[in-house]
Amino acid sequence: MQRFYSHIIVLFFLAFGISGCSSMGAAMKASPSFANSIGFAEIPYDDLTERYTNEYSKWADVNGLKIHYQDVGEGPTIVLVHGIMSSLQTWDDWVMELSKSYRVISLDVPGFGLTGAPEAIDDFNEDYLLNTFAKFIDVIELDNFSIAGNSLGGYIAAQYASDYPDRVDHLILLDPIAYPQEVPWVMDFATTPVISTIGNYFQPPVLVTMNVKQVYGDHQRIERRHMDRYVHMAQRSGAKASYIKIMEILKSRSTEEAPLPFAQIKAPTLIMWGEKDAWVPHELSQRWNEDIRNSQVVIYPGVGHMPMEEIPDKTVMDAIAFLNGEKVSQPAPISKGKAFSQPGATERQIEAVSN
């Protein structure tokens, strides 16, 4: 036991030493107590529910989980699927605009937000995640609809559009994860044998604030409401174990060379990507554009891994234009060599980035 706690202390001081004062300060501000700020305490679920639900919140029983989702507006339906370590509030600005003309459904993906993971964490794997999302769509009785997904949510959305090509009207992918790549340092660090064991019990929120700063292209765009939410949700009971499990799943996926089924997607697809994405390099947009036949790519200069959160006004307007059948223009010139430096880029890819 003494050795276990010595590992914890080393982990904490390592996190503090490499983070800088600003990340630690953000973690302290977001945490309700000192014990929370150093990663030992949890935030009661009822407190999180009170803060992060509203009149649009609903719950769906799927695969042993109570999935938290919000249902706003009327019109054609679009489902919004967030990424790793996030929650449905990442889409708040999109929801505000989209709900003027659409029925917008956003959900806390299993393992995150107020949904949480299955009680038996070993049952939580990629198949469970994809199957739970597909069943969620059936439980809330959707037929034809559009999907937008970011990061892990982009992978979930693309898999669903591949498995049910006749049900998806439009697909929007924002910095999606799927293809082999080098994993972000935090995944490599958190999934090493000793650290992953410790991480099930102890995750200093400074690691969360560091990650948020890493995934933004411009730190000045980080809003307090988002930073606080990332810290709070990471302190939900069970979040530590589910975060580690998801990182293990994604690390495993990043090494797989097996063909992906995205050629089966029929829906017109818009691929949005932040040029300064430090987690999933924008060069991978080439792979998506090659595999999805009816797709176009838009690269956002100076933006990181979550364009819908970092530049919500621009990206939601582009999304609406795409949903209305309009062509989405590239925001600013991008060097062709930089955007698609790998061999095999087609004229269609070059044109999508240049226009």
Secondary structure, 3 states (H helix, E strand, C coil): CHHHHHHHHHHHHHHHHHHCHHHHHHHHHHCCCHHHHCCCCCCCHHHHHHHHCCCCEEEEEECCEEEEEEEECCCCEEEEECCCCCCHHHHHHHHHHHCCCCEEEEECCCCCCCCCCCCCHHHCCHHHHHHHHHHHHHHCCCCCEEEEEECHHHHHHHHHHHHCCCCEEEEEEECCCCCCCCCCHHHHHHCCHHHHHHHCCCCCHHHHHHHHHHHCCCHHHCCHHHHHHHHHHCCCCCHHHHHHHHHHHHHHHCCCCCCCCHHHCCCCEEEEEECCCCCCCHHHHHHHHHHCCCEEEEEECCCCCCHHHHCHHHHHHHHHHHHCCCCCCCCCCCCHHHHCCCCCCCHHHHHHHHC
